[in-house]
Amino acid sequence: MTKDESWALFQKVTMTVKPKENSQEEKLAKKVVGRCGGLPLLIVSIGFLLSVKGSITEDNLRPLLRQINHGHQNIRWLQAWVNTNQELNETLSDCLYYMTLFPADFEIPVRRLVNLWIAEGLVKQRDDNQETLEATAETYLENLNKCNMIQAVALKSNGKIKTYRLPSMLREIILADKTSHSQYSGTHVERRFAYRFDDRGLDANAANVFSKKKIPLSVFFFDKREGCKPGEHIGRILSTGIANEQFMEISVLDLERVFRPQLPDTLGMLIHLKYLGLRWTYLEEFPTFICKLENLETLDVKHTCIRVFPSFIWKLKKLKNLYLNQDYRSRLEGRPSGNFQHNLYRLWGVFIYGRCPLLFDFQRLKNLGKLKLAFQLKAEEQDTLTKKIVQLNQLESLRLRSVNEMGEPEKLILRDISKLEKLASLQLYGKLENGLRMNHLPQNLINLTLSASKLQDSQDPMQLLQSLEKLESLCFYANSYHGKSMLCNPGSFPKLLVLRFWNLRNLEEWNVKEGAMPSLREFEARSCEKLAVPTGLKYLGNIQLIKLHKMSNTFMREILSSYKKKILSPDVRISPFK
């Protein structure tokens, strides 16, 4: 179960004794539930125990937390581990054990884990398998989740899993079980360093930091310390490791969330490096040594303060994934050339200006599968951009964001992109000047999100989009629709699972006909003050979750009345936003 689902289950079990919202007792209760690792039986048993006690107090919660921390509940995980471990193949065992490198109860983004597994060579692809390494890695995660070896913690807006966690109790069992790691328990484990500055003190000048270590293949830093000194400290560790030739074989260097590490120029000597994670480091300048990393495949500089990326970045001929910081209007200089234009799979977070050379060269990135870009462009420049993007016939995911100098939504000119047959996910931010034309959209779309589109009454998006039969997620965010009504016809959106209405200030009526959206599982409404409860809500028989926030009192009362008998069932849950 996810974090939210775990808490909802706990609330149901303890309904008669639940703590006050935002109280110290509630915070401690959430901590206890979090340590249960998403196991329903454990959550229910703890909730039942607290219900029997008649109250949820700190005195009742702290002993439970100590029991979990000290392994009193490990027997449940141990049994699960014994039952499942024998069924895991060597690859899945290796991938699971890899997660023990992260601190206990650490929430690991799918994006991070997938790229790390690929860089480490843990993802195996059969000769007859046409799917990407990324898709294969995501399948590994799904299989581990089905086996209850890992917990899904947070979800994306489209309902897909965003972060996973290896429960701390299971982590202890895996680390203690020396027979379970196949080949990974030998040199593979010993050659992966994870420095955790939040739970042990290390001195970069002390010889014992390095003397007892072997030559690593991967180096991770987890650092919660504040200020400039931690960055200097880590810089010294890296400098010393390279000077001693101890770090010369590493293929992964992950410094995500380390505040402004001082990266030595000698990092350019790490010719085997495939993965460099600098996300959330808030670096201000692009490290020039990166251009020397000729085998680099993933470069993540999202959530840094780097504005300009010099043209020599195109020298990274093997680069497949490039994450930039769109909020800082990260700009790429120069033009793609050589092998770079054939290998790049993901370009995420680039900002395009009118004079940007890349505007005229997108079509060169022939194998680009995922593209997220923002731009401040004139109409004719947007037209040029769309014409280039349409030539990217391998594109699977596309996000377009049209903004002005202040970052506010601007006109978005969307031409015909229906030829992008592999495009499954599309997000559009900006006023659709020419409206939304169904014949301009690919028919294989699975996820569609509209923001600031300003569609009018004459363009009911439910009518316009109903022929997209493969849609599973449909999100209407702030100012995407200015009309007063929506109509969902019988048989429309047969595969839709997730539907969201956010900040649709004018929407009054949502008419759901019988047979519409038969598969819908989750509905979310936020700040749609004029919206009335649709009479056809009774036809949405598969809904499992309804989320409401800042809706009218009338809407809330009618929803609660409609689902009075179902609210306590496992099928329907109404929960407010946090």
C-alpha positions as MATLAB code, in Angstrom:
seq = 'MTKDESWALFQKVTMTVKPKENSQEEKLAKKVVGRCGGLPLLIVSIGFLLSVKGSITEDNLRPLLRQINHGHQNIRWLQAWVNTNQELNETLSDCLYYMTLFPADFEIPVRRLVNLWIAEGLVKQRDDNQETLEATAETYLENLNKCNMIQAVALKSNGKIKTYRLPSMLREIILADKTSHSQYSGTHVERRFAYRFDDRGLDANAANVFSKKKIPLSVFFFDKREGCKPGEHIGRILSTGIANEQFMEISVLDLERVFRPQLPDTLGMLIHLKYLGLRWTYLEEFPTFICKLENLETLDVKHTCIRVFPSFIWKLKKLKNLYLNQDYRSRLEGRPSGNFQHNLYRLWGVFIYGRCPLLFDFQRLKNLGKLKLAFQLKAEEQDTLTKKIVQLNQLESLRLRSVNEMGEPEKLILRDISKLEKLASLQLYGKLENGLRMNHLPQNLINLTLSASKLQDSQDPMQLLQSLEKLESLCFYANSYHGKSMLCNPGSFPKLLVLRFWNLRNLEEWNVKEGAMPSLREFEARSCEKLAVPTGLKYLGNIQLIKLHKMSNTFMREILSSYKKKILSPDVRISPFK';
ca = [
       0.000    0.000    0.000;
       1.113    3.586   -0.616;
       1.746    6.023    2.225;
      -1.670    7.658    1.780;
      -3.474    4.322    1.499;
      -1.737    3.059    4.648;
      -2.823    6.120    6.614;
      -6.387    5.872    5.289;
      -6.592    2.225    6.404;
      -5.263    3.136    9.845;
      -7.873    5.910   10.137;
     -10.670    3.483    9.300;
      -9.549    0.999   11.938;
      -9.104    3.703   14.593;
     -12.094    5.846   13.621;
     -13.499    5.946   17.157;
     -10.205    7.058   18.714;
      -8.439    8.946   15.920;
      -6.114   11.780   17.020;
      -6.703   15.454   16.318;
      -5.494   16.717   12.951;
      -1.928   18.127   12.970;
      -1.496   17.170   16.628;
       1.687   15.637   18.034;
      -0.210   12.365   18.422;
      -1.154   12.363   14.739;
       2.452   13.017   13.674;
       3.675   10.146   15.836;
       0.891    7.869   14.596;
       1.898    8.597   10.983;
       5.471    7.676   11.880;
       4.311    4.357   13.325;
       2.187    3.623   10.240;
       5.106    4.567    7.970;
       7.314    1.996    9.668;
       4.766   -0.709    8.835;
       6.055   -0.659    5.262;
       2.612   -0.744    3.672;
       1.655   -4.146    5.118;
      -2.148   -4.086    5.591;
      -2.229   -6.810    8.268;
       0.385   -5.045   10.376;
      -1.421   -1.696   10.050;
      -4.753   -3.271   10.986;
      -3.291   -5.096   13.999;
      -1.660   -1.930   15.336;
      -4.826    0.089   14.707;
      -6.957   -2.527   16.450;
      -4.594   -2.553   19.429;
      -4.889    1.219   19.788;
      -8.675    1.053   19.428;
      -8.859   -1.481   22.258;
      -6.791    0.845   24.440;
      -9.459    3.473   23.854;
      -7.191    6.353   22.844;
      -4.232    7.311   20.689;
      -1.706    8.960   22.962;
       2.040    9.399   22.909;
       2.266    6.906   25.779;
       0.519    4.292   23.621;
       2.386    5.096   20.409;
       6.006    5.275   21.566;
       6.197    1.640   22.772;
       4.820    0.519   19.401;
       7.426    2.578   17.575;
      10.193    1.083   19.725;
       8.933   -2.436   19.069;
       8.976   -1.870   15.321;
      12.401   -0.204   15.416;
      13.858   -2.991   17.542;
      12.633   -5.679   15.205;
       9.727   -7.087   17.263;
       7.657   -7.093   14.083;
      10.453   -8.562   11.956;
       8.874  -12.000   12.070;
       6.253  -10.843    9.553;
       8.903   -9.545    7.176;
      11.145  -12.547    7.769;
       8.338  -14.891    6.760;
       7.647  -12.785    3.661;
      11.361  -12.812    2.820;
      11.659  -16.587    3.237;
       8.576  -17.183    1.082;
       9.562  -14.777   -1.677;
      13.354  -14.839   -1.831;
      13.491  -18.281   -3.399;
      11.158  -17.129   -6.168;
      13.193  -14.056   -7.103;
      15.576  -14.571   -9.985;
      19.161  -13.398   -9.673;
      18.490  -10.104  -11.449;
      15.603   -9.131   -9.156;
      17.610  -10.175   -6.098;
      20.464   -7.942   -7.206;
      18.119   -5.014   -7.853;
      16.464   -5.447   -4.467;
      19.765   -5.644   -2.638;
      20.919   -2.512   -4.470;
      18.207   -0.585   -2.616;
      19.941   -1.306    0.700;
      22.544    1.288   -0.312;
      19.966    3.956    0.507;
      19.310    4.958    4.134;
      16.531    3.214    6.057;
      13.006    4.204    4.960;
      14.441    6.402    2.201;
      11.923    7.355   -0.505;
      13.611    6.585   -3.829;
      12.215    8.175   -7.015;
      11.517    5.684   -9.803;
      13.469    7.958  -12.141;
      16.575    7.752   -9.965;
      16.444    4.022   -9.353;
      15.816    3.113  -12.992;
      18.745    5.201  -14.246;
      21.050    3.829  -11.544;
      20.171    0.205  -12.299;
      20.839    0.774  -15.987;
      24.167    2.505  -15.328;
      25.200   -0.363  -13.043;
      24.382   -2.954  -15.700;
      21.703   -4.615  -13.571;
      19.000   -4.382  -16.243;
      19.047   -7.343  -18.611;
      17.307   -7.241  -21.955;
      16.476  -10.330  -23.983;
      17.411  -10.338  -27.645;
      13.762  -10.776  -28.637;
      12.552   -7.954  -26.383;
      11.763   -4.705  -28.178;
      11.113   -2.601  -25.057;
      13.659   -0.072  -23.795;
      15.976   -0.724  -20.868;
      13.966    1.861  -18.953;
      10.719   -0.052  -19.510;
      12.423   -3.290  -18.454;
      13.687   -1.668  -15.245;
      10.189   -0.389  -14.461;
       8.909   -3.949  -14.900;
      11.465   -5.081  -12.301;
      10.030   -2.528   -9.867;
       6.477   -3.657  -10.553;
       7.447   -7.281   -9.897;
       9.180   -6.416   -6.615;
       6.134   -4.413   -5.579;
       3.780   -7.295   -6.379;
       5.950   -9.538   -4.204;
       5.561   -7.030   -1.331;
       9.319   -6.593   -1.201;
       9.095   -2.823   -1.681;
       6.442   -0.238   -0.858;
       4.962    2.286   -3.271;
       4.979    5.583   -1.368;
       3.871    8.409   -3.661;
       1.967    8.553   -6.946;
       2.244   10.825   -9.973;
      -0.715   12.827  -11.260;
      -1.436   10.091  -13.827;
      -1.717    7.456  -11.115;
       1.665    5.857  -11.779;
       4.094    5.269   -8.931;
       6.551    8.110   -8.289;
       8.593    6.821   -5.330;
       9.306    3.480   -3.686;
      10.747    2.571   -0.327;
      12.485   -0.528    0.995;
      10.896   -0.970    4.447;
      13.514   -0.643    7.183;
      12.658   -3.987    8.775;
      13.048   -5.843    5.485;
      16.260   -3.923    4.815;
      17.731   -5.249    8.077;
      16.738   -8.810    7.199;
      18.274   -8.602    3.713;
      21.538   -7.179    5.048;
      21.698   -9.889    7.714;
      20.959  -12.723    5.268;
      24.392  -13.364    3.794;
      23.090  -16.199    1.607;
      20.548  -14.168   -0.335;
      22.523  -11.876   -2.573;
      23.900  -14.261   -5.203;
      26.927  -12.767   -6.941;
      25.985   -9.340   -5.587;
      27.047  -10.243   -2.043;
      30.678  -10.541   -3.125;
      32.712   -7.925   -4.923;
      29.612   -6.123   -6.196;
      28.509   -5.093   -2.699;
      31.979   -4.328   -1.434;
      32.622   -2.041   -4.396;
      29.700    0.269   -3.743;
      30.257    3.027   -1.200;
      27.423    4.898    0.480;
      28.546    7.775    2.704;
      25.762    8.783    5.101;
      26.691   11.913    6.988;
      23.447   12.001    8.909;
      24.201    8.829   10.851;
      27.988    8.616   11.080;
      30.833   11.053   11.193;
      33.533   10.924    8.506;
      36.643   13.006    8.266;
      37.986   13.425    4.750;
      41.476   13.924    6.169;
      41.430   10.686    8.145;
      43.264    7.803    6.501;
      40.741    5.224    7.701;
      38.069    6.709    5.437;
      39.882    5.090    2.530;
      42.278    2.505    3.911;
      39.664   -0.159    4.617;
      37.830    0.307    1.364;
      38.342   -1.452   -1.935;
      38.223    0.147   -5.375;
      34.567    1.223   -5.749;
      32.365    1.017   -8.814;
      29.798    3.393   -7.314;
      29.905    6.218   -4.783;
      26.817    7.705   -3.098;
      26.607   10.636   -0.712;
      23.642   11.183    1.606;
      24.092   14.405    3.523;
      21.511   16.339    5.542;
      23.978   18.830    6.979;
      23.453   22.513    6.282;
      25.812   25.302    5.282;
      28.936   25.386    3.109;
      31.232   23.101    5.108;
      29.535   19.825    4.066;
      30.155   20.734    0.405;
      33.828   21.401    1.161;
      34.038   18.151    3.128;
      32.670   16.061    0.275;
      34.953   17.872   -2.165;
      37.950   16.768   -0.097;
      36.743   13.166   -0.054;
      36.421   13.168   -3.841;
      39.800   14.854   -4.341;
      41.527   12.409   -2.018;
      39.838    9.387   -3.581;
      40.941   10.449   -7.061;
      44.465   11.410   -5.955;
      44.836    7.968   -4.365;
      43.509    6.417   -7.600;
      40.831    4.735   -5.518;
      37.878    6.286   -7.338;
      39.224    5.856  -10.853;
      36.911    2.973  -11.806;
      33.583    4.345  -10.629;
      30.686    4.319  -13.092;
      28.181    5.993  -10.752;
      28.612    9.176   -8.714;
      25.415   10.263   -6.990;
      25.354   13.502   -4.983;
      21.623   14.186   -5.158;
      20.518   16.661   -2.441;
      24.062   17.428   -1.278;
      24.153   21.221   -0.911;
      26.661   22.780   -3.321;
      29.438   20.179   -3.226;
      32.825   21.532   -4.252;
      33.565   19.335   -7.237;
      37.270   19.056   -8.097;
      38.344   19.383  -11.732;
      40.020   15.997  -11.389;
      36.559   14.421  -11.690;
      37.168   14.785  -15.412;
      39.605   11.875  -15.058;
      36.768    9.450  -14.254;
      36.532    8.108  -17.779;
      34.313    5.159  -16.757;
      31.604    7.381  -15.280;
      28.144    6.669  -16.735;
      25.892    8.366  -14.187;
      26.415   11.768  -12.564;
      23.616   12.837  -10.216;
      23.697   16.504   -9.216;
      19.964   17.076   -8.715;
      19.021   19.388   -5.822;
      22.653   20.418   -5.305;
      21.916   24.067   -6.193;
      25.181   24.383   -8.111;
      25.518   27.814   -9.734;
      27.958   27.051  -12.544;
      28.238   24.185  -14.978;
      31.346   22.125  -14.086;
      33.638   22.249  -17.117;
      35.211   18.870  -16.340;
      31.966   17.188  -17.446;
      32.925   17.567  -21.108;
      35.767   15.073  -20.505;
      33.431   12.312  -19.306;
      33.240   10.569  -22.666;
      31.230    7.573  -21.384;
      28.609    9.578  -19.499;
      25.057    8.349  -20.196;
      22.985   10.194  -17.569;
      23.562   13.767  -16.413;
      21.049   15.112  -13.896;
      21.361   18.807  -13.037;
      17.694   19.496  -12.323;
      17.060   21.814   -9.364;
      20.395   23.539   -9.704;
      20.954   27.245  -10.333;
      22.789   26.714  -13.623;
      21.369   28.935  -16.357;
      23.704   28.328  -19.304;
      25.094   25.053  -20.582;
      28.044   25.659  -22.909;
      28.190   24.120  -26.363;
      30.819   21.582  -25.334;
      28.043   19.554  -23.700;
      27.370   18.217  -27.207;
      30.740   16.448  -26.982;
      29.179   13.852  -24.677;
      28.552   11.408  -27.507;
      27.067    8.636  -25.340;
      24.685   10.828  -23.352;
      21.179    9.336  -23.222;
      19.475   11.261  -20.412;
      19.871   14.988  -19.782;
      17.840   16.572  -16.977;
      17.955   20.386  -16.801;
      16.336   23.001  -14.568;
      13.455   24.543  -16.466;
      12.613   26.943  -13.620;
      15.970   28.653  -14.100;
      15.402   28.788  -17.850;
      18.298   26.456  -18.460;
      19.610   27.200  -21.925;
      21.659   24.943  -24.159;
      24.262   26.641  -26.319;
      25.437   25.279  -29.662;
      23.932   22.535  -31.801;
      23.793   18.732  -31.503;
      26.187   16.855  -33.728;
      27.746   13.458  -34.342;
      26.696   10.493  -32.206;
      25.001   12.750  -29.663;
      22.025   13.329  -31.927;
      21.505    9.575  -32.298;
      21.923    8.520  -28.645;
      19.949   11.122  -26.685;
      16.706    9.560  -25.406;
      15.558   12.104  -22.812;
      15.897   15.905  -22.921;
      14.067   17.159  -19.853;
      13.706   20.785  -18.760;
      15.363   22.818  -21.517;
      14.259   26.414  -22.180;
      14.052   27.717  -25.754;
      14.488   31.339  -26.771;
      13.923   32.774  -30.231;
      17.619   32.823  -31.062;
      18.405   29.459  -29.525;
      20.216   27.298  -32.136;
      18.439   24.206  -30.829;
      15.126   25.622  -32.083;
      16.194   24.789  -35.623;
      17.836   21.441  -34.829;
      15.343   19.362  -32.859;
      14.796   17.078  -35.834;
      18.426   15.935  -35.514;
      17.658   14.230  -32.198;
      16.270   11.255  -34.078;
      15.910    8.823  -31.165;
      14.488   11.288  -28.655;
      11.786    9.514  -26.657;
      11.018   12.037  -23.921;
      11.016   15.810  -24.302;
      10.090   18.464  -21.762;
      10.623   22.060  -22.773;
       9.455   25.554  -21.991;
       9.743   28.473  -24.349;
       9.187   32.167  -24.863;
       8.602   32.334  -28.599;
       6.717   34.336  -31.189;
       3.968   32.684  -33.226;
       6.191   31.976  -36.238;
       8.916   30.575  -33.970;
       6.421   28.265  -32.272;
       5.328   27.115  -35.706;
       8.949   26.266  -36.534;
       9.290   24.395  -33.249;
       6.201   22.262  -33.873;
       7.379   21.371  -37.377;
      10.682   20.143  -35.925;
       9.019   18.179  -33.131;
       6.688   16.373  -35.550;
       9.780   14.826  -37.153;
      10.694   13.083  -33.869;
       8.843    9.878  -34.687;
      10.216    7.991  -31.647;
       8.708   10.471  -29.187;
       6.786    8.828  -26.326;
       6.346   11.721  -23.893;
       6.026   15.449  -24.665;
       5.564   18.459  -22.383;
       5.216   21.943  -23.862;
       5.091   25.092  -21.750;
       4.596   28.540  -23.303;
       5.389   31.423  -20.927;
       6.150   35.138  -20.908;
       9.044   36.918  -19.197;
       7.356   36.524  -15.801;
       6.824   32.792  -16.264;
       3.072   33.257  -16.700;
       1.135   31.257  -19.326;
       1.292   32.646  -22.848;
      -0.261   31.682  -26.178;
       0.496   28.113  -27.208;
       0.238   27.345  -30.904;
      -0.234   23.614  -31.374;
      -0.056   22.346  -34.932;
      -0.879   18.870  -36.175;
       1.120   16.295  -34.172;
      -1.094   13.333  -35.066;
       1.796   11.638  -36.906;
       3.586   11.026  -33.602;
       2.152    7.524  -33.358;
       4.297    6.475  -30.368;
       3.324    9.502  -28.287;
       1.584    8.224  -25.143;
       1.882   11.179  -22.759;
       1.149   14.835  -23.576;
       1.107   17.885  -21.279;
       0.245   21.341  -22.598;
       0.626   24.600  -20.659;
      -0.560   27.808  -22.285;
      -3.556   29.321  -24.044;
      -4.492   27.204  -27.050;
      -4.932   30.041  -29.512;
      -6.586   27.863  -32.130;
      -8.520   25.764  -29.649;
      -8.221   22.016  -29.324;
      -8.499   20.039  -32.548;
      -9.066   16.339  -32.236;
      -7.546   15.540  -35.622;
      -4.305   17.208  -34.503;
      -3.734   14.761  -31.629;
      -2.211   11.253  -31.775;
      -4.768    8.490  -31.281;
      -2.493    6.449  -28.998;
      -2.435    8.963  -26.145;
      -2.642    7.388  -22.687;
      -2.033   10.463  -20.505;
      -3.247   13.983  -21.310;
      -2.915   17.096  -19.131;
      -4.151   20.586  -20.009;
      -3.227   23.748  -18.060;
      -4.112   27.399  -18.780;
      -5.645   26.350  -22.125;
      -8.645   28.709  -21.692;
     -11.015   26.541  -23.717;
     -14.486   28.103  -24.020;
     -18.040   26.708  -23.785;
     -18.080   25.912  -27.478;
     -15.157   23.540  -26.927;
     -16.337   21.051  -24.327;
     -13.127   19.000  -23.880;
     -15.104   15.877  -22.985;
     -16.787   16.013  -26.380;
     -13.575   16.833  -28.215;
     -11.489   14.118  -26.590;
     -13.953   11.232  -26.344;
     -12.514    9.492  -29.411;
      -9.194    8.995  -27.582;
     -10.143    5.487  -26.537;
      -6.762    4.619  -24.994;
      -6.731    7.476  -22.472;
      -6.061    6.305  -18.905;
      -5.350    9.664  -17.258;
      -7.039   12.995  -18.036;
      -6.226   16.139  -16.037;
      -7.761   19.590  -16.394;
      -5.699   22.031  -14.338;
      -6.117   25.749  -13.594;
      -7.854   27.736  -16.340;
      -7.784   24.871  -18.803;
     -11.547   25.210  -19.375;
     -13.663   28.350  -18.936;
     -16.974   26.765  -19.914;
     -19.925   26.048  -17.626;
     -20.701   22.455  -18.564;
     -19.177   19.139  -19.597;
     -20.917   16.122  -21.087;
     -19.611   12.547  -21.035;
     -21.495   10.388  -23.536;
     -22.226    6.657  -23.209;
     -19.205    4.578  -24.191;
     -16.774    7.488  -23.971;
     -13.347    7.063  -22.352;
     -13.589    3.271  -21.933;
     -10.118    2.910  -20.352;
      -9.950    6.104  -18.296;
      -8.683    5.415  -14.759;
      -7.856    8.881  -13.378;
      -9.775   12.146  -13.864;
      -8.861   15.494  -12.292;
     -10.589   18.895  -12.213;
      -8.456   21.655  -10.666;
      -9.404   25.323  -10.433;
     -12.171   25.227  -13.035;
     -13.877   28.328  -11.635;
     -16.778   28.489  -14.121;
     -17.676   24.810  -14.271;
     -21.213   24.258  -12.962;
     -22.424   21.042  -14.555;
     -20.712   17.733  -15.264;
     -23.196   15.424  -16.960;
     -22.179   11.760  -16.833;
     -24.289    9.431  -18.972;
     -24.685    5.747  -18.215;
     -21.838    3.778  -19.788;
     -19.376    6.675  -19.743;
     -15.951    6.110  -18.189;
     -16.741    2.564  -16.988;
     -13.195    1.964  -15.705;
     -12.741    5.188  -13.704;
     -11.032    4.474  -10.371;
      -9.997    7.905   -9.121;
     -11.688   11.303   -9.304;
     -10.184   14.488   -7.920;
     -11.862   17.893   -7.669;
     -10.147   20.987   -6.351;
     -11.343   24.596   -6.169;
     -14.329   24.101   -8.488;
     -16.677   26.092   -6.249;
     -19.634   26.217   -8.673;
     -19.624   22.543   -9.618;
     -22.712   20.517   -8.723;
     -22.525   16.807   -8.001;
     -23.313   14.959  -11.259;
     -26.432   12.842  -11.102;
     -24.598   10.276  -13.196;
     -22.004    9.681  -10.505;
     -23.934    6.526   -9.634;
     -22.869    5.073  -12.988;
     -19.190    5.232  -12.029;
     -19.297    1.931  -10.210;
     -15.567    1.241  -10.140;
     -14.454    4.392   -8.302;
     -12.045    3.548   -5.487;
     -10.908    7.018   -4.455;
     -12.464   10.472   -4.424;
     -10.324   13.469   -3.421;
     -11.939   16.792   -2.634;
     -10.425   20.152   -1.682;
     -11.946   23.616   -1.456;
     -15.279   22.501   -2.883;
     -18.626   24.028   -1.905;
     -20.342   22.803    1.253;
     -23.280   21.680   -0.874;
     -21.016   19.554   -3.057;
     -19.359   17.975   -0.026;
     -22.696   17.192    1.643;
     -24.145   15.599   -1.486;
     -21.052   13.491   -2.076;
     -21.106   12.265    1.508;
     -24.811   11.556    1.221;
     -24.373    9.660   -2.054;
     -21.649    7.464   -0.602;
     -22.868    7.226    2.970;
     -23.089    3.461    2.799;
     -19.843    3.095    0.867;
     -17.557    5.441    2.776;
     -16.496    2.707    5.171;
     -16.138    0.086    2.450;
     -12.734   -0.774    0.994;
     -13.885    0.357   -2.461;
     -14.540    4.067   -1.957;
     -12.490    6.516    0.069;
     -13.075   10.253    0.248;
     -10.029   12.128    1.446;
      -9.131   15.837    1.513;
      -5.902   17.204    0.121;
      -3.096   17.820    2.571;
];
